[in-house]
Structure formats: structure tokens, C-alpha cells
Amino acid sequence: MSAASRAPLRSNRSTRTNRTAARVRGRAVLAVGTAAAALLVSACSSGGTSGGGGQTGFITGSDGIATAKKGERADAPELSGKTVDGGQVDVADFKGKIVVLNVWGSWCGPCRAEAKNLETVYKDTKDQGVQFVGINTRDTSTGPARAFEKDYGITYPSLYDPTGKLMLRFEKGTLNPQAIPSTLIIDREGKVAARTLQALSEEKLRKMLAPFLADGSAGSGKSEK
């Protein structure tokens, strides 16, 4: 076979190879895009009433607040590190207090909607043995987070967790944060006692916190089996 006759074959094989490579790249881009879209959908939602069921030891009420009764609460994981303003916080240092833990991002609309409500309730309850702590996540720098805190007058500390590693420390099947925003209550013994996956009004936040202020622990709901 002459060189002239072999050239088209090489050209055809090259064309097929390029087309195959293009299809592979296309599928890869599509997969990445789909994953990113899923992340965006789940990254900032108003939550809901999901949770509980099986042997989880907690139930979710019609108000979207899930609670676990005493004896069925999981220990809060180790939550410590740098804060948005450059300080240091270790949630374990607040054992003996009721800790309200709020997961938020400056880019999150529902987080902006609830921010002043959180600060108002914090100011009203901090002298009653309540400590608020934020976990700022998926902000690529602390600048937007600091601006958020300034705009909404937030005075309690927030751990800076851009990659979400602190959220992943919560055990699966427990009252773990699954959306942004999420708000959890850690009881005086350092156990996760309540959770909601939605932006909170001042009224709903007070309702969520009230049983714990009454006796320092609470969690009277029956376990869902």
C-alpha cells in the first residue's frame, strides 16, 4: 500500500480518536456540572421536616424542629478552630451552657433572613446560660463573612469552616446539620438535643429554645421507632 493510500486511514483513525476523546471530556464536564448543580441546590435551602425514622431516636414535629429525648442524644463532635474575626473558639469550653449552633454562609438568602433574629434571641438569653456559636461555611474568604456579621450586628463568634469539614464530624443518623442554614441545640451535657433545617423566625427560635431554658436539658418528645 502506497504512502498516499495509507494517509486517509491514519486521518480517519485520528478523527475517530479525537471524537472519542471529545465525548469522554463532554461526559466528564457534564458529571462535574451535575454535581455542582446538586451542591448548589442543597447548599442553601429553607430545610423542611425530614429526619427521624428508623432507630434514630428523634422525631421531627410539624414545625420542622427535631428533638431527641434524654438518653438518646449523641455527643456533639469536636468543634474548634479559628473564627471569622481571627479568634479561636472551642465549643467544648461551653459545656454546662446551652449552645445554639447555627450553620450559615454570607451568600445564603435564608441565612440573611434569620440573622437578626438569632442576634436578638442571643442578647435576650446569654445571661441565662445560653451561648450562640456560628459555623460559617463555603465562603472562600473571611471578608464576606465579616461583612455579613457587621451588616447584621452579629456579636457571637462563628467558626470559619470554608470546606464544611466541621459539619462532616457529626455522626450520620443523628441530629446533624444537613442544610444551610441549620440550627442545632447542644444541651448542658454537650449532647445534640434539637435541630432544624430552615431559616428561623424569632418566634420559632424562642420556641425551640424554651424547653431547654425551662430545665436546662428538655427533650420530652417520644422517640420515633
Buried (B, 14 or more C-beta within 10 A) or exposed (E): EEEEEEEEEEEEEEEEEEEEEEEEEEEEEEEEEEEEEEEEEEBBBBBEBEBBEEEBBBBBEEEBBBBBBEEBBBEBBEBEBEBBEEEEBEBBEBEEBBBBBBBBBBBBEBBBBBBBBBBBBBEEBBEEBBBBBBBBBBBEEBEBBBEBBEEBEBEBBBBBBBEBEBBEEBEEBBBBBBBBBBBBBBBBBBBBBBBBBBBBEBEBBBEBBEBBBEEBBBBEBEBBE
